[in-house]
């Protein structure tokens, strides 16, 4: 399992660096998507480590948190971060949502997404 945990951790780190690069380049739609991916993959690393099983095939952050038995350990702010990131994976994939989402993702909002994502992933990494 250690190789699988390492795999998910490396992908999570890579996705976070990509989110930061998207912020720097002004591609705000993909900041949200990559923040979601970052948290999804760190949750899969945690699940794999704790449960000693293959991570579930899901993109639902709340589902992963539940299956990893983390929800009760989360602060209210961490739960809010999950709620904030949850729709960003799906909505970036569909044209009707993309335009609306793009209008809502400002530089300032994306900076908050990056900060909250980093706080959450750092907390989960400490649990590993």
Backbone as XML, in Angstrom:
<?xml version="1.0"?>
<chain id="A" units="angstrom">
  <residue number="1" name="UNK">
    <atom name="N" x="0.808" y="-1.202" z="0.000"/>
    <atom name="CA" x="0.000" y="0.000" z="0.000"/>
    <atom name="C" x="0.850" y="1.264" z="0.000"/>
  </residue>
  <residue number="2" name="UNK">
    <atom name="N" x="2.058" y="1.205" z="0.534"/>
    <atom name="CA" x="2.882" y="2.414" z="0.613"/>
    <atom name="C" x="3.142" y="3.028" z="-0.754"/>
  </residue>
  <residue number="3" name="UNK">
    <atom name="N" x="3.323" y="2.191" z="-1.779"/>
    <atom name="CA" x="3.527" y="2.718" z="-3.125"/>
    <atom name="C" x="2.278" y="3.439" z="-3.625"/>
  </residue>
  <residue number="4" name="UNK">
    <atom name="N" x="1.112" y="2.917" z="-3.284"/>
    <atom name="CA" x="-0.132" y="3.560" z="-3.704"/>
    <atom name="C" x="-0.345" y="4.872" z="-2.964"/>
  </residue>
  <residue number="5" name="UNK">
    <atom name="N" x="-0.003" y="4.904" z="-1.692"/>
    <atom name="CA" x="-0.108" y="6.150" z="-0.921"/>
    <atom name="C" x="0.831" y="7.194" z="-1.528"/>
  </residue>
  <residue number="6" name="UNK">
    <atom name="N" x="2.034" y="6.786" z="-1.811"/>
    <atom name="CA" x="3.019" y="7.695" z="-2.419"/>
    <atom name="C" x="2.520" y="8.195" z="-3.773"/>
  </residue>
  <residue number="7" name="UNK">
    <atom name="N" x="1.941" y="7.313" z="-4.550"/>
    <atom name="CA" x="1.382" y="7.674" z="-5.857"/>
    <atom name="C" x="0.359" y="8.789" z="-5.705"/>
  </residue>
  <residue number="8" name="UNK">
    <atom name="N" x="-0.612" y="8.620" z="-4.789"/>
    <atom name="CA" x="-1.659" y="9.628" z="-4.597"/>
    <atom name="C" x="-1.077" y="10.929" z="-4.051"/>
  </residue>
  <residue number="9" name="UNK">
    <atom name="N" x="-0.117" y="10.827" z="-3.168"/>
    <atom name="CA" x="0.518" y="12.036" z="-2.617"/>
    <atom name="C" x="1.232" y="12.829" z="-3.698"/>
  </residue>
  <residue number="10" name="UNK">
    <atom name="N" x="1.980" y="12.143" z="-4.535"/>
    <atom name="CA" x="2.703" y="12.826" z="-5.606"/>
    <atom name="C" x="1.747" y="13.497" z="-6.579"/>
  </residue>
  <residue number="11" name="UNK">
    <atom name="N" x="0.657" y="12.819" z="-6.922"/>
    <atom name="CA" x="-0.340" y="13.422" z="-7.810"/>
    <atom name="C" x="-0.997" y="14.636" z="-7.165"/>
  </residue>
  <residue number="12" name="UNK">
    <atom name="N" x="-1.294" y="14.539" z="-5.885"/>
    <atom name="CA" x="-1.899" y="15.658" z="-5.169"/>
    <atom name="C" x="-0.963" y="16.870" z="-5.176"/>
  </residue>
  <residue number="13" name="UNK">
    <atom name="N" x="0.306" y="16.632" z="-4.895"/>
    <atom name="CA" x="1.285" y="17.730" z="-4.912"/>
    <atom name="C" x="1.400" y="18.350" z="-6.304"/>
  </residue>
  <residue number="14" name="UNK">
    <atom name="N" x="1.432" y="17.507" z="-7.310"/>
    <atom name="CA" x="1.531" y="17.986" z="-8.696"/>
    <atom name="C" x="0.308" y="18.836" z="-9.060"/>
  </residue>
  <residue number="15" name="UNK">
    <atom name="N" x="-0.867" y="18.356" z="-8.671"/>
    <atom name="CA" x="-2.090" y="19.101" z="-8.970"/>
    <atom name="C" x="-2.125" y="20.435" z="-8.236"/>
  </residue>
  <residue number="16" name="UNK">
    <atom name="N" x="-1.598" y="20.468" z="-7.009"/>
    <atom name="CA" x="-1.566" y="21.737" z="-6.282"/>
    <atom name="C" x="-0.624" y="22.725" z="-6.971"/>
  </residue>
  <residue number="17" name="UNK">
    <atom name="N" x="0.524" y="22.254" z="-7.406"/>
    <atom name="CA" x="1.451" y="23.125" z="-8.154"/>
    <atom name="C" x="0.796" y="23.625" z="-9.440"/>
  </residue>
  <residue number="18" name="UNK">
    <atom name="N" x="0.003" y="22.773" z="-10.073"/>
    <atom name="CA" x="-0.719" y="23.169" z="-11.281"/>
    <atom name="C" x="-1.755" y="24.236" z="-10.957"/>
  </residue>
  <residue number="19" name="UNK">
    <atom name="N" x="-2.457" y="24.095" z="-9.835"/>
    <atom name="CA" x="-3.433" y="25.110" z="-9.412"/>
    <atom name="C" x="-2.740" y="26.456" z="-9.225"/>
  </residue>
  <residue number="20" name="UNK">
    <atom name="N" x="-1.574" y="26.430" z="-8.607"/>
    <atom name="CA" x="-0.816" y="27.682" z="-8.409"/>
    <atom name="C" x="-0.387" y="28.272" z="-9.750"/>
  </residue>
  <residue number="21" name="UNK">
    <atom name="N" x="0.020" y="27.430" z="-10.680"/>
    <atom name="CA" x="0.418" y="27.903" z="-12.010"/>
    <atom name="C" x="-0.770" y="28.501" z="-12.757"/>
  </residue>
  <residue number="22" name="UNK">
    <atom name="N" x="-1.929" y="27.885" z="-12.607"/>
    <atom name="CA" x="-3.140" y="28.418" z="-13.249"/>
    <atom name="C" x="-3.519" y="29.777" z="-12.656"/>
  </residue>
  <residue number="23" name="UNK">
    <atom name="N" x="-3.322" y="29.944" z="-11.361"/>
    <atom name="CA" x="-3.573" y="31.234" z="-10.724"/>
    <atom name="C" x="-2.621" y="32.288" z="-11.283"/>
  </residue>
  <residue number="24" name="UNK">
    <atom name="N" x="-1.351" y="31.943" z="-11.382"/>
    <atom name="CA" x="-0.342" y="32.881" z="-11.907"/>
    <atom name="C" x="-0.623" y="33.287" z="-13.340"/>
  </residue>
  <residue number="25" name="UNK">
    <atom name="N" x="-1.186" y="32.363" z="-14.110"/>
    <atom name="CA" x="-1.432" y="32.655" z="-15.523"/>
    <atom name="C" x="-2.825" y="33.237" z="-15.773"/>
  </residue>
  <residue number="26" name="UNK">
    <atom name="N" x="-3.626" y="33.366" z="-14.704"/>
    <atom name="CA" x="-4.954" y="33.947" z="-14.851"/>
    <atom name="C" x="-5.995" y="32.998" z="-15.410"/>
  </residue>
  <residue number="27" name="UNK">
    <atom name="N" x="-5.739" y="31.718" z="-15.369"/>
    <atom name="CA" x="-6.694" y="30.726" z="-15.882"/>
    <atom name="C" x="-7.519" y="30.198" z="-14.703"/>
  </residue>
  <residue number="28" name="UNK">
    <atom name="N" x="-8.408" y="31.065" z="-14.239"/>
    <atom name="CA" x="-9.111" y="30.852" z="-12.982"/>
    <atom name="C" x="-10.046" y="29.648" z="-12.980"/>
  </residue>
  <residue number="29" name="UNK">
    <atom name="N" x="-10.639" y="29.328" z="-14.098"/>
    <atom name="CA" x="-11.528" y="28.171" z="-14.158"/>
    <atom name="C" x="-10.791" y="26.908" z="-13.705"/>
  </residue>
  <residue number="30" name="UNK">
    <atom name="N" x="-9.547" y="26.803" z="-14.094"/>
    <atom name="CA" x="-8.785" y="25.598" z="-13.800"/>
    <atom name="C" x="-8.130" y="25.632" z="-12.425"/>
  </residue>
  <residue number="31" name="UNK">
    <atom name="N" x="-8.101" y="26.785" z="-11.785"/>
    <atom name="CA" x="-7.643" y="26.840" z="-10.400"/>
    <atom name="C" x="-8.594" y="25.999" z="-9.548"/>
  </residue>
  <residue number="32" name="UNK">
    <atom name="N" x="-9.888" y="26.259" z="-9.697"/>
    <atom name="CA" x="-10.878" y="25.515" z="-8.924"/>
    <atom name="C" x="-10.824" y="24.021" z="-9.196"/>
  </residue>
  <residue number="33" name="UNK">
    <atom name="N" x="-10.738" y="23.669" z="-10.462"/>
    <atom name="CA" x="-10.685" y="22.256" z="-10.850"/>
    <atom name="C" x="-9.463" y="21.575" z="-10.229"/>
  </residue>
  <residue number="34" name="UNK">
    <atom name="N" x="-8.308" y="22.227" z="-10.307"/>
    <atom name="CA" x="-7.090" y="21.609" z="-9.788"/>
    <atom name="C" x="-7.080" y="21.578" z="-8.256"/>
  </residue>
  <residue number="35" name="UNK">
    <atom name="N" x="-7.714" y="22.546" z="-7.615"/>
    <atom name="CA" x="-7.841" y="22.483" z="-6.158"/>
    <atom name="C" x="-8.687" y="21.274" z="-5.765"/>
  </residue>
  <residue number="36" name="UNK">
    <atom name="N" x="-9.766" y="21.047" z="-6.503"/>
    <atom name="CA" x="-10.594" y="19.865" z="-6.250"/>
    <atom name="C" x="-9.752" y="18.602" z="-6.432"/>
  </residue>
  <residue number="37" name="UNK">
    <atom name="N" x="-9.005" y="18.538" z="-7.502"/>
    <atom name="CA" x="-8.178" y="17.361" z="-7.772"/>
    <atom name="C" x="-7.137" y="17.149" z="-6.673"/>
  </residue>
  <residue number="38" name="UNK">
    <atom name="N" x="-6.556" y="18.225" z="-6.185"/>
    <atom name="CA" x="-5.566" y="18.151" z="-5.111"/>
    <atom name="C" x="-6.154" y="17.478" z="-3.883"/>
  </residue>
  <residue number="39" name="UNK">
    <atom name="N" x="-7.328" y="17.950" z="-3.469"/>
    <atom name="CA" x="-7.958" y="17.406" z="-2.270"/>
    <atom name="C" x="-8.455" y="15.984" z="-2.515"/>
  </residue>
  <residue number="40" name="UNK">
    <atom name="N" x="-9.002" y="15.740" z="-3.692"/>
    <atom name="CA" x="-9.454" y="14.379" z="-4.009"/>
    <atom name="C" x="-8.306" y="13.385" z="-3.852"/>
  </residue>
  <residue number="41" name="UNK">
    <atom name="N" x="-7.158" y="13.725" z="-4.367"/>
    <atom name="CA" x="-6.038" y="12.782" z="-4.361"/>
    <atom name="C" x="-5.396" y="12.635" z="-2.984"/>
  </residue>
  <residue number="42" name="UNK">
    <atom name="N" x="-5.365" y="13.710" z="-2.197"/>
    <atom name="CA" x="-4.824" y="13.567" z="-0.836"/>
    <atom name="C" x="-5.790" y="12.742" z="0.021"/>
  </residue>
  <residue number="43" name="UNK">
    <atom name="N" x="-7.089" y="12.877" z="-0.244"/>
    <atom name="CA" x="-8.059" y="12.038" z="0.454"/>
    <atom name="C" x="-7.904" y="10.571" z="0.051"/>
  </residue>
  <residue number="44" name="UNK">
    <atom name="N" x="-7.612" y="10.324" z="-1.198"/>
    <atom name="CA" x="-7.389" y="8.942" z="-1.642"/>
    <atom name="C" x="-6.115" y="8.367" z="-1.030"/>
  </residue>
  <residue number="45" name="UNK">
    <atom name="N" x="-5.092" y="9.202" z="-0.856"/>
    <atom name="CA" x="-3.868" y="8.761" z="-0.172"/>
    <atom name="C" x="-4.193" y="8.380" z="1.267"/>
  </residue>
  <residue number="46" name="UNK">
    <atom name="N" x="-4.951" y="9.238" z="1.929"/>
    <atom name="CA" x="-5.328" y="8.979" z="3.321"/>
    <atom name="C" x="-6.166" y="7.696" z="3.427"/>
  </residue>
  <residue number="47" name="UNK">
    <atom name="N" x="-7.157" y="7.574" z="2.585"/>
    <atom name="CA" x="-8.012" y="6.379" z="2.583"/>
    <atom name="C" x="-7.164" y="5.123" z="2.404"/>
  </residue>
  <residue number="48" name="UNK">
    <atom name="N" x="-6.275" y="5.150" z="1.418"/>
    <atom name="CA" x="-5.437" y="3.994" z="1.118"/>
    <atom name="C" x="-4.555" y="3.637" z="2.309"/>
  </residue>
  <residue number="49" name="UNK">
    <atom name="N" x="-4.002" y="4.650" z="2.964"/>
    <atom name="CA" x="-3.121" y="4.431" z="4.120"/>
    <atom name="C" x="-3.894" y="3.849" z="5.307"/>
  </residue>
  <residue number="50" name="UNK">
    <atom name="N" x="-5.036" y="4.434" z="5.614"/>
    <atom name="CA" x="-5.756" y="4.046" z="6.821"/>
    <atom name="C" x="-6.556" y="2.758" z="6.639"/>
  </residue>
  <residue number="51" name="UNK">
    <atom name="N" x="-7.197" y="2.641" z="5.509"/>
    <atom name="CA" x="-8.073" y="1.484" z="5.287"/>
    <atom name="C" x="-7.339" y="0.276" z="4.707"/>
  </residue>
  <residue number="52" name="UNK">
    <atom name="N" x="-6.138" y="0.515" z="4.208"/>
    <atom name="CA" x="-5.352" y="-0.563" z="3.584"/>
    <atom name="C" x="-6.114" y="-1.200" z="2.426"/>
  </residue>
  <residue number="53" name="UNK">
    <atom name="N" x="-6.830" y="-0.339" z="1.692"/>
    <atom name="CA" x="-7.618" y="-0.768" z="0.534"/>
    <atom name="C" x="-7.364" y="0.199" z="-0.608"/>
  </residue>
  <residue number="54" name="UNK">
    <atom name="N" x="-7.735" y="-0.237" z="-1.797"/>
    <atom name="CA" x="-7.690" y="0.648" z="-2.954"/>
    <atom name="C" x="-8.720" y="1.754" z="-2.767"/>
  </residue>
  <residue number="55" name="UNK">
    <atom name="N" x="-8.332" y="2.969" z="-3.104"/>
    <atom name="CA" x="-9.235" y="4.112" z="-2.962"/>
    <atom name="C" x="-10.475" y="3.937" z="-3.833"/>
  </residue>
  <residue number="56" name="UNK">
    <atom name="N" x="-11.604" y="4.416" z="-3.359"/>
    <atom name="CA" x="-12.848" y="4.307" z="-4.145"/>
    <atom name="C" x="-12.749" y="5.075" z="-5.465"/>
  </residue>
  <residue number="57" name="UNK">
    <atom name="N" x="-13.432" y="4.576" z="-6.463"/>
    <atom name="CA" x="-13.485" y="5.241" z="-7.763"/>
    <atom name="C" x="-14.603" y="6.269" z="-7.738"/>
  </residue>
  <residue number="58" name="UNK">
    <atom name="N" x="-14.294" y="7.412" z="-7.172"/>
    <atom name="CA" x="-15.267" y="8.492" z="-7.079"/>
    <atom name="C" x="-14.535" y="9.827" z="-7.134"/>
  </residue>
  <residue number="59" name="UNK">
    <atom name="N" x="-15.239" y="10.853" z="-7.590"/>
    <atom name="CA" x="-14.699" y="12.215" z="-7.563"/>
    <atom name="C" x="-15.360" y="13.027" z="-6.466"/>
  </residue>
  <residue number="60" name="UNK">
    <atom name="N" x="-16.279" y="12.420" z="-5.741"/>
    <atom name="CA" x="-17.011" y="13.117" z="-4.691"/>
    <atom name="C" x="-16.149" y="13.265" z="-3.439"/>
  </residue>
  <residue number="61" name="UNK">
    <atom name="N" x="-15.822" y="14.505" z="-3.120"/>
    <atom name="CA" x="-14.998" y="14.748" z="-1.943"/>
    <atom name="C" x="-15.727" y="14.342" z="-0.664"/>
  </residue>
  <residue number="62" name="UNK">
    <atom name="N" x="-17.002" y="14.674" z="-0.570"/>
    <atom name="CA" x="-17.751" y="14.320" z="0.636"/>
    <atom name="C" x="-17.854" y="12.803" z="0.794"/>
  </residue>
  <residue number="63" name="UNK">
    <atom name="N" x="-17.985" y="12.096" z="-0.308"/>
    <atom name="CA" x="-18.016" y="10.642" z="-0.268"/>
    <atom name="C" x="-16.679" y="10.094" z="0.241"/>
  </residue>
  <residue number="64" name="UNK">
    <atom name="N" x="-15.587" y="10.638" z="-0.263"/>
    <atom name="CA" x="-14.254" y="10.186" z="0.168"/>
    <atom name="C" x="-14.015" y="10.480" z="1.646"/>
  </residue>
  <residue number="65" name="UNK">
    <atom name="N" x="-14.422" y="11.668" z="2.082"/>
    <atom name="CA" x="-14.270" y="12.030" z="3.496"/>
    <atom name="C" x="-15.047" y="11.039" z="4.363"/>
  </residue>
  <residue number="66" name="UNK">
    <atom name="N" x="-16.260" y="10.728" z="3.944"/>
    <atom name="CA" x="-17.079" y="9.780" z="4.697"/>
    <atom name="C" x="-16.475" y="8.393" z="4.737"/>
  </residue>
  <residue number="67" name="UNK">
    <atom name="N" x="-16.051" y="7.902" z="3.585"/>
    <atom name="CA" x="-15.476" y="6.547" z="3.522"/>
    <atom name="C" x="-14.162" y="6.447" z="4.304"/>
  </residue>
  <residue number="68" name="UNK">
    <atom name="N" x="-13.444" y="7.570" z="4.412"/>
    <atom name="CA" x="-12.184" y="7.585" z="5.156"/>
    <atom name="C" x="-12.404" y="7.839" z="6.652"/>
  </residue>
  <residue number="69" name="UNK">
    <atom name="N" x="-13.669" y="8.010" z="7.049"/>
    <atom name="CA" x="-14.018" y="8.270" z="8.445"/>
    <atom name="C" x="-13.347" y="9.534" z="8.990"/>
  </residue>
  <residue number="70" name="UNK">
    <atom name="N" x="-13.294" y="10.555" z="8.165"/>
    <atom name="CA" x="-12.659" y="11.815" z="8.568"/>
    <atom name="C" x="-13.650" y="12.902" z="8.977"/>
  </residue>
  <residue number="71" name="UNK">
    <atom name="N" x="-14.898" y="12.776" z="8.553"/>
    <atom name="CA" x="-15.866" y="13.875" z="8.715"/>
    <atom name="C" x="-15.934" y="14.382" z="10.154"/>
  </residue>
  <residue number="72" name="UNK">
    <atom name="N" x="-15.976" y="13.480" z="11.111"/>
    <atom name="CA" x="-16.094" y="13.885" z="12.522"/>
    <atom name="C" x="-14.822" y="14.562" z="13.035"/>
  </residue>
  <residue number="73" name="UNK">
    <atom name="N" x="-13.720" y="14.376" z="12.352"/>
    <atom name="CA" x="-12.460" y="15.014" z="12.749"/>
    <atom name="C" x="-12.261" y="16.382" z="12.102"/>
  </residue>
  <residue number="74" name="UNK">
    <atom name="N" x="-13.088" y="16.692" z="11.126"/>
    <atom name="CA" x="-12.959" y="17.959" z="10.409"/>
    <atom name="C" x="-13.516" y="19.109" z="11.234"/>
  </residue>
  <residue number="75" name="UNK">
    <atom name="N" x="-12.857" y="20.244" z="11.136"/>
    <atom name="CA" x="-13.391" y="21.476" z="11.711"/>
    <atom name="C" x="-14.519" y="21.975" z="10.801"/>
  </residue>
  <residue number="76" name="UNK">
    <atom name="N" x="-15.265" y="22.939" z="11.277"/>
    <atom name="CA" x="-16.310" y="23.530" z="10.434"/>
    <atom name="C" x="-15.698" y="24.156" z="9.190"/>
  </residue>
  <residue number="77" name="UNK">
    <atom name="N" x="-14.546" y="24.782" z="9.337"/>
    <atom name="CA" x="-13.883" y="25.400" z="8.185"/>
    <atom name="C" x="-13.474" y="24.347" z="7.150"/>
  </residue>
  <residue number="78" name="UNK">
    <atom name="N" x="-12.992" y="23.218" z="7.604"/>
    <atom name="CA" x="-12.613" y="22.151" z="6.675"/>
    <atom name="C" x="-13.841" y="21.591" z="5.958"/>
  </residue>
  <residue number="79" name="UNK">
    <atom name="N" x="-14.947" y="21.468" z="6.666"/>
    <atom name="CA" x="-16.188" y="21.013" z="6.039"/>
    <atom name="C" x="-16.650" y="22.023" z="4.988"/>
  </residue>
  <residue number="80" name="UNK">
    <atom name="N" x="-16.512" y="23.311" z="5.312"/>
    <atom name="CA" x="-16.871" y="24.356" z="4.352"/>
    <atom name="C" x="-15.977" y="24.305" z="3.118"/>
  </residue>
  <residue number="81" name="UNK">
    <atom name="N" x="-14.709" y="23.972" z="3.311"/>
    <atom name="CA" x="-13.784" y="23.848" z="2.172"/>
    <atom name="C" x="-14.232" y="22.722" z="1.253"/>
  </residue>
  <residue number="82" name="UNK">
    <atom name="N" x="-14.632" y="21.607" z="1.824"/>
    <atom name="CA" x="-15.143" y="20.494" z="1.017"/>
    <atom name="C" x="-16.363" y="20.955" z="0.230"/>
  </residue>
  <residue number="83" name="UNK">
    <atom name="N" x="-17.287" y="21.649" z="0.896"/>
    <atom name="CA" x="-18.495" y="22.146" z="0.226"/>
    <atom name="C" x="-18.163" y="23.140" z="-0.879"/>
  </residue>
  <residue number="84" name="UNK">
    <atom name="N" x="-17.138" y="23.943" z="-0.671"/>
    <atom name="CA" x="-16.710" y="24.927" z="-1.669"/>
    <atom name="C" x="-16.096" y="24.257" z="-2.899"/>
  </residue>
  <residue number="85" name="UNK">
    <atom name="N" x="-15.290" y="23.230" z="-2.662"/>
    <atom name="CA" x="-14.577" y="22.562" z="-3.760"/>
    <atom name="C" x="-15.408" y="21.515" z="-4.489"/>
  </residue>
  <residue number="86" name="UNK">
    <atom name="N" x="-16.344" y="20.912" z="-3.787"/>
    <atom name="CA" x="-17.104" y="19.781" z="-4.342"/>
    <atom name="C" x="-17.629" y="20.026" z="-5.763"/>
  </residue>
  <residue number="87" name="UNK">
    <atom name="N" x="-18.324" y="21.124" z="-6.025"/>
    <atom name="CA" x="-18.899" y="21.291" z="-7.373"/>
    <atom name="C" x="-17.884" y="21.674" z="-8.451"/>
  </residue>
  <residue number="88" name="UNK">
    <atom name="N" x="-16.676" y="22.035" z="-8.073"/>
    <atom name="CA" x="-15.723" y="22.553" z="-9.065"/>
    <atom name="C" x="-15.195" y="21.487" z="-10.008"/>
  </residue>
  <residue number="89" name="UNK">
    <atom name="N" x="-15.298" y="20.233" z="-9.641"/>
    <atom name="CA" x="-14.871" y="19.157" z="-10.535"/>
    <atom name="C" x="-15.886" y="18.942" z="-11.649"/>
  </residue>
  <residue number="90" name="UNK">
    <atom name="N" x="-17.136" y="18.908" z="-11.308"/>
    <atom name="CA" x="-18.191" y="18.629" z="-12.284"/>
    <atom name="C" x="-18.453" y="19.829" z="-13.179"/>
  </residue>
  <residue number="91" name="UNK">
    <atom name="N" x="-18.597" y="20.996" z="-12.558"/>
    <atom name="CA" x="-19.040" y="22.168" z="-13.300"/>
    <atom name="C" x="-18.044" y="22.628" z="-14.360"/>
  </residue>
  <residue number="92" name="UNK">
    <atom name="N" x="-16.767" y="22.330" z="-14.174"/>
    <atom name="CA" x="-15.798" y="22.742" z="-15.185"/>
    <atom name="C" x="-15.889" y="21.894" z="-16.445"/>
  </residue>
  <residue number="93" name="UNK">
    <atom name="N" x="-16.599" y="20.789" z="-16.371"/>
    <atom name="CA" x="-16.663" y="19.856" z="-17.498"/>
    <atom name="C" x="-17.828" y="20.111" z="-18.445"/>
  </residue>
  <residue number="94" name="UNK">
    <atom name="N" x="-18.786" y="20.892" z="-18.022"/>
    <atom name="CA" x="-19.978" y="21.100" z="-18.840"/>
    <atom name="C" x="-20.092" y="22.555" z="-19.273"/>
  </residue>
  <residue number="95" name="UNK">
    <atom name="N" x="-20.258" y="22.781" z="-20.580"/>
    <atom name="CA" x="-20.263" y="24.135" z="-21.129"/>
    <atom name="C" x="-21.261" y="25.088" z="-20.473"/>
  </residue>
  <residue number="96" name="UNK">
    <atom name="N" x="-22.436" y="24.604" z="-20.124"/>
    <atom name="CA" x="-23.433" y="25.501" z="-19.540"/>
    <atom name="C" x="-22.991" y="26.008" z="-18.167"/>
  </residue>
  <residue number="97" name="UNK">
    <atom name="N" x="-22.271" y="25.190" z="-17.437"/>
    <atom name="CA" x="-21.788" y="25.595" z="-16.125"/>
    <atom name="C" x="-20.483" y="26.375" z="-16.230"/>
  </residue>
  <residue number="98" name="UNK">
    <atom name="N" x="-19.676" y="26.049" z="-17.224"/>
    <atom name="CA" x="-18.357" y="26.661" z="-17.366"/>
    <atom name="C" x="-18.419" y="28.179" z="-17.407"/>
  </residue>
  <residue number="99" name="UNK">
    <atom name="N" x="-19.305" y="28.695" z="-18.230"/>
    <atom name="CA" x="-19.385" y="30.143" z="-18.393"/>
    <atom name="C" x="-19.792" y="30.819" z="-17.081"/>
  </residue>
  <residue number="100" name="UNK">
    <atom name="N" x="-20.786" y="30.268" z="-16.409"/>
    <atom name="CA" x="-21.249" y="30.831" z="-15.142"/>
    <atom name="C" x="-20.146" y="30.736" z="-14.082"/>
  </residue>
  <residue number="101" name="UNK">
    <atom name="N" x="-19.475" y="29.608" z="-14.034"/>
    <atom name="CA" x="-18.411" y="29.410" z="-13.067"/>
    <atom name="C" x="-17.248" y="30.350" z="-13.344"/>
  </residue>
  <residue number="102" name="UNK">
    <atom name="N" x="-16.907" y="30.501" z="-14.605"/>
    <atom name="CA" x="-15.807" y="31.374" z="-14.980"/>
    <atom name="C" x="-16.054" y="32.807" z="-14.516"/>
  </residue>
  <residue number="103" name="UNK">
    <atom name="N" x="-17.285" y="33.263" z="-14.619"/>
    <atom name="CA" x="-17.627" y="34.619" z="-14.173"/>
    <atom name="C" x="-17.483" y="34.769" z="-12.663"/>
  </residue>
  <residue number="104" name="UNK">
    <atom name="N" x="-17.690" y="33.690" z="-11.926"/>
    <atom name="CA" x="-17.626" y="33.772" z="-10.468"/>
    <atom name="C" x="-16.217" y="33.598" z="-9.910"/>
  </residue>
  <residue number="105" name="UNK">
    <atom name="N" x="-15.310" y="33.066" z="-10.700"/>
    <atom name="CA" x="-13.954" y="32.807" z="-10.213"/>
    <atom name="C" x="-13.032" y="33.988" z="-10.505"/>
  </residue>
  <residue number="106" name="UNK">
    <atom name="N" x="-12.933" y="34.861" z="-9.549"/>
    <atom name="CA" x="-12.038" y="36.008" z="-9.655"/>
    <atom name="C" x="-10.666" y="35.625" z="-9.112"/>
  </residue>
  <residue number="107" name="UNK">
    <atom name="N" x="-9.722" y="36.491" z="-9.318"/>
    <atom name="CA" x="-8.382" y="36.257" z="-8.773"/>
    <atom name="C" x="-8.456" y="36.120" z="-7.248"/>
  </residue>
  <residue number="108" name="UNK">
    <atom name="N" x="-9.220" y="36.995" z="-6.621"/>
    <atom name="CA" x="-9.339" y="36.966" z="-5.165"/>
    <atom name="C" x="-9.974" y="35.662" z="-4.680"/>
  </residue>
  <residue number="109" name="UNK">
    <atom name="N" x="-11.033" y="35.228" z="-5.354"/>
    <atom name="CA" x="-11.681" y="33.969" z="-4.961"/>
    <atom name="C" x="-10.725" y="32.796" z="-5.153"/>
  </residue>
  <residue number="110" name="UNK">
    <atom name="N" x="-9.968" y="32.816" z="-6.232"/>
    <atom name="CA" x="-9.019" y="31.726" z="-6.492"/>
    <atom name="C" x="-7.884" y="31.721" z="-5.473"/>
  </residue>
  <residue number="111" name="UNK">
    <atom name="N" x="-7.480" y="32.891" z="-5.013"/>
    <atom name="CA" x="-6.463" y="32.949" z="-3.965"/>
    <atom name="C" x="-6.981" y="32.301" z="-2.684"/>
  </residue>
  <residue number="112" name="UNK">
    <atom name="N" x="-8.259" y="32.503" z="-2.391"/>
    <atom name="CA" x="-8.880" y="31.867" z="-1.230"/>
    <atom name="C" x="-8.930" y="30.351" z="-1.437"/>
  </residue>
  <residue number="113" name="UNK">
    <atom name="N" x="-9.313" y="29.915" z="-2.638"/>
    <atom name="CA" x="-9.348" y="28.474" z="-2.942"/>
    <atom name="C" x="-7.977" y="27.830" z="-2.732"/>
  </residue>
  <residue number="114" name="UNK">
    <atom name="N" x="-6.950" y="28.493" z="-3.232"/>
    <atom name="CA" x="-5.577" y="27.976" z="-3.083"/>
    <atom name="C" x="-5.220" y="27.870" z="-1.600"/>
  </residue>
  <residue number="115" name="UNK">
    <atom name="N" x="-5.515" y="28.905" z="-0.841"/>
    <atom name="CA" x="-5.178" y="28.925" z="0.580"/>
    <atom name="C" x="-5.923" y="27.834" z="1.347"/>
  </residue>
  <residue number="116" name="UNK">
    <atom name="N" x="-7.222" y="27.713" z="1.120"/>
    <atom name="CA" x="-8.020" y="26.706" z="1.824"/>
    <atom name="C" x="-7.613" y="25.289" z="1.413"/>
  </residue>
  <residue number="117" name="UNK">
    <atom name="N" x="-7.309" y="25.114" z="0.140"/>
    <atom name="CA" x="-6.853" y="23.811" z="-0.346"/>
    <atom name="C" x="-5.532" y="23.440" z="0.316"/>
  </residue>
  <residue number="118" name="UNK">
    <atom name="N" x="-4.629" y="24.387" z="0.384"/>
    <atom name="CA" x="-3.333" y="24.116" z="0.989"/>
    <atom name="C" x="-3.469" y="23.791" z="2.473"/>
  </residue>
  <residue number="119" name="UNK">
    <atom name="N" x="-4.323" y="24.532" z="3.173"/>
    <atom name="CA" x="-4.545" y="24.252" z="4.598"/>
    <atom name="C" x="-5.080" y="22.836" z="4.794"/>
  </residue>
  <residue number="120" name="UNK">
    <atom name="N" x="-6.051" y="22.451" z="3.990"/>
    <atom name="CA" x="-6.655" y="21.135" z="4.132"/>
    <atom name="C" x="-5.677" y="20.024" z="3.772"/>
  </residue>
  <residue number="121" name="UNK">
    <atom name="N" x="-4.965" y="20.187" z="2.658"/>
    <atom name="CA" x="-4.034" y="19.118" z="2.268"/>
    <atom name="C" x="-2.891" y="18.978" z="3.270"/>
  </residue>
  <residue number="122" name="UNK">
    <atom name="N" x="-2.438" y="20.101" z="3.848"/>
    <atom name="CA" x="-1.376" y="20.051" z="4.846"/>
    <atom name="C" x="-1.857" y="19.317" z="6.097"/>
  </residue>
  <residue number="123" name="UNK">
    <atom name="N" x="-3.094" y="19.573" z="6.511"/>
    <atom name="CA" x="-3.671" y="18.916" z="7.670"/>
    <atom name="C" x="-3.780" y="17.407" z="7.440"/>
  </residue>
  <residue number="124" name="UNK">
    <atom name="N" x="-4.239" y="17.030" z="6.257"/>
    <atom name="CA" x="-4.380" y="15.599" z="5.953"/>
    <atom name="C" x="-3.007" y="14.940" z="5.868"/>
  </residue>
  <residue number="125" name="UNK">
    <atom name="N" x="-2.028" y="15.625" z="5.279"/>
    <atom name="CA" x="-0.674" y="15.076" z="5.200"/>
    <atom name="C" x="-0.116" y="14.808" z="6.597"/>
  </residue>
  <residue number="126" name="UNK">
    <atom name="N" x="-0.398" y="15.698" z="7.538"/>
    <atom name="CA" x="0.093" y="15.501" z="8.907"/>
    <atom name="C" x="-0.522" y="14.251" z="9.542"/>
  </residue>
  <residue number="127" name="UNK">
    <atom name="N" x="-1.723" y="13.906" z="9.110"/>
    <atom name="CA" x="-2.383" y="12.713" z="9.618"/>
    <atom name="C" x="-1.782" y="11.435" z="9.033"/>
  </residue>
  <residue number="128" name="UNK">
    <atom name="N" x="-1.075" y="11.582" z="7.917"/>
    <atom name="CA" x="-0.449" y="10.404" z="7.301"/>
    <atom name="C" x="0.825" y="10.055" z="8.062"/>
  </residue>
</chain>
